[in-house]
Amino acid sequence: MTAVYTHRASAYTGSGAKDRALADFDAALKADPSDPFVYVSRGNLYQDEGQLDRAIADYDRAIMADRSYADAFNNRGSAFARKATTIAPLWTSTRRLRSTPSCPMCSPIAACLPQDRTICPGVADLDKALVRNARDASSLYNRGVAKQQAGDKPGGDADVAKARAMDSAVGH
């Protein structure tokens, strides 16, 4: 049933019926709360709707279910990059998470020091996605944007240029 709910939720998403899509994603997760694909799919819907905290929470759940799921790292990195305008609360959160290194939810979260604006919470997630798939133009582009927003314009510009050399349509 999980696949049926997920496919129908994707169809609802495509037709603009977001509430119906969310209901089906929720039903899929009730049937199988360990399916990382459903969490990423629902996270994508939340991210499209600008609900970045909810999206990040779903990407976290997907990563906990499958620590090698590159799309979960990529999409969470993208959500963190979109939150770059509110990076100060993330610094506080990251410092708190660093103080509890045994926490399984904390290990994939990017380090971000308030005195070092060249590192953004999304960059480390995108680094992990690129380790898993170095030819992923989307992850490379998103990392470039995250670096730019964090103040590393040269590094960000280099990533964006390399990503566009790999796929001219990326970021458009």
C-alpha positions as CSV (number, residue, x, y, z in Angstrom):
1,M,0.0,0.0,0.0
2,T,2.9,2.4,0.6
3,A,3.7,2.5,-3.1
4,V,0.1,3.1,-4.1
5,Y,-0.3,6.0,-1.6
6,T,3.1,7.5,-2.7
7,H,2.3,7.3,-6.4
8,R,-1.1,8.8,-5.9
9,A,0.4,11.5,-3.7
10,S,2.9,12.3,-6.5
11,A,0.0,12.6,-9.0
12,Y,-1.9,14.9,-6.6
13,T,1.3,17.0,-6.2
14,G,1.6,17.4,-10.0
15,S,-2.1,18.4,-10.3
16,G,-1.8,21.0,-7.5
17,A,-3.9,19.1,-4.9
18,K,-1.3,19.5,-2.2
19,D,-3.6,18.7,0.7
20,R,-4.6,15.4,-0.9
21,A,-0.9,14.7,-1.6
22,L,0.0,15.3,2.1
23,A,-2.8,13.0,3.2
24,D,-1.6,10.2,1.0
25,F,2.1,10.7,2.1
26,D,0.8,10.5,5.7
27,A,-1.1,7.3,4.9
28,A,2.0,5.8,3.3
29,L,4.1,6.6,6.4
30,K,1.4,5.2,8.6
31,A,1.7,1.9,6.6
32,D,5.5,2.0,6.6
33,P,7.1,4.6,8.9
34,S,10.6,3.5,7.8
35,D,10.4,4.3,4.1
36,P,13.0,7.0,3.3
37,F,11.6,7.6,-0.2
38,V,8.2,8.7,1.3
39,Y,9.9,11.1,3.7
40,V,12.0,12.7,0.9
41,S,8.9,13.0,-1.3
42,R,6.9,14.6,1.4
43,G,9.9,16.8,2.3
44,N,10.0,17.9,-1.3
45,L,6.4,19.0,-1.1
46,Y,7.0,20.9,2.1
47,Q,10.1,22.6,0.6
48,D,8.1,23.6,-2.5
49,E,5.5,25.1,-0.2
50,G,8.2,27.0,1.7
51,Q,7.8,25.0,4.9
52,L,11.5,24.5,5.3
53,D,11.5,23.3,8.9
54,R,9.1,20.5,8.0
55,A,11.0,19.6,4.9
56,I,14.3,19.4,6.9
57,A,12.6,17.2,9.5
58,D,11.4,14.8,6.8
59,Y,14.9,14.7,5.2
60,D,16.4,14.0,8.7
61,R,14.0,11.0,9.0
62,A,14.9,9.8,5.6
63,I,18.6,10.0,6.5
64,M,18.0,8.1,9.7
65,A,16.3,5.4,7.7
66,D,19.0,5.2,5.0
67,R,22.3,7.0,5.7
68,S,23.4,6.5,2.1
69,Y,20.4,8.2,0.5
70,A,22.1,11.0,-1.5
71,D,18.8,12.7,-2.4
72,A,18.0,13.2,1.2
73,F,21.3,14.9,1.9
74,N,21.0,16.9,-1.3
75,N,17.5,18.1,-0.6
76,R,18.2,18.8,3.1
77,G,21.2,20.8,2.0
78,S,19.1,22.8,-0.4
79,A,16.5,23.5,2.3
80,F,19.3,24.7,4.6
81,A,20.6,26.9,1.8
82,R,17.2,28.4,1.4
83,K,17.2,29.1,5.1
84,A,20.5,31.0,4.8
85,T,18.7,34.3,5.7
86,T,17.9,32.8,9.1
87,I,21.3,31.1,9.7
88,A,21.8,32.6,13.2
89,P,19.3,30.2,14.8
90,L,21.0,27.3,13.0
91,W,24.3,28.3,14.5
92,T,22.8,28.0,17.9
93,S,21.2,24.7,17.1
94,T,24.4,23.3,15.6
95,R,26.4,24.3,18.7
96,R,23.9,22.5,20.8
97,L,24.1,19.4,18.6
98,R,27.9,19.5,18.8
99,S,27.6,19.2,22.5
100,T,25.8,15.9,22.2
101,P,28.0,14.0,19.6
102,S,26.4,10.6,20.5
103,C,23.0,11.8,19.2
104,P,22.3,9.7,16.1
105,M,20.3,12.6,14.5
106,C,23.2,15.0,15.0
107,S,26.0,13.4,13.0
108,P,24.8,14.3,9.5
109,I,24.0,17.9,10.4
110,A,26.6,20.3,9.1
111,A,28.9,22.2,11.4
112,C,28.6,26.0,11.2
113,L,30.5,28.3,13.4
114,P,29.2,31.8,14.0
115,Q,32.7,33.3,13.5
116,D,33.1,31.5,10.2
117,R,30.5,32.5,7.7
118,T,32.1,30.5,4.9
119,I,30.4,27.4,6.2
120,C,26.7,27.0,6.0
121,P,24.6,24.1,7.5
122,G,23.7,22.9,4.0
123,V,27.2,22.7,2.6
124,A,28.2,19.6,4.6
125,D,25.0,17.8,3.6
126,L,25.7,18.6,0.0
127,D,29.3,17.5,0.4
128,K,28.0,14.1,1.6
129,A,25.6,13.9,-1.4
130,L,28.6,14.6,-3.7
131,V,30.7,11.9,-2.0
132,R,28.0,9.4,-2.9
133,N,27.6,10.8,-6.4
134,A,30.3,13.1,-7.7
135,R,28.5,13.7,-11.0
136,D,25.3,15.0,-9.4
137,A,25.1,18.5,-11.0
138,S,22.1,19.4,-8.8
139,S,24.0,18.8,-5.5
140,L,27.0,20.7,-6.9
141,Y,24.8,23.6,-7.9
142,N,23.0,23.7,-4.6
143,R,26.3,23.6,-2.7
144,G,27.5,26.5,-4.8
145,V,24.4,28.5,-3.9
146,A,24.8,27.6,-0.2
147,K,28.5,28.8,-0.3
148,Q,27.5,32.0,-2.0
149,Q,24.8,32.7,0.6
150,A,27.2,31.9,3.4
151,G,29.7,34.5,2.1
152,D,32.1,32.2,0.1
153,K,31.4,33.8,-3.3
154,P,34.5,32.4,-5.1
155,G,33.9,28.9,-3.9
156,G,30.2,29.1,-4.7
157,D,30.8,30.6,-8.1
158,A,33.2,27.7,-8.9
159,D,30.7,25.1,-7.9
160,V,27.9,26.7,-9.9
161,A,30.1,27.0,-13.0
162,K,31.2,23.4,-12.7
163,A,27.6,22.2,-12.2
164,R,26.5,24.1,-15.3
165,A,29.3,22.6,-17.3
166,M,28.0,19.2,-16.2
167,D,24.4,20.1,-16.9
168,S,23.5,23.4,-18.6
169,A,19.9,23.3,-17.4
170,V,20.8,23.0,-13.7
171,G,19.4,25.8,-11.5
172,H,17.0,27.1,-14.2
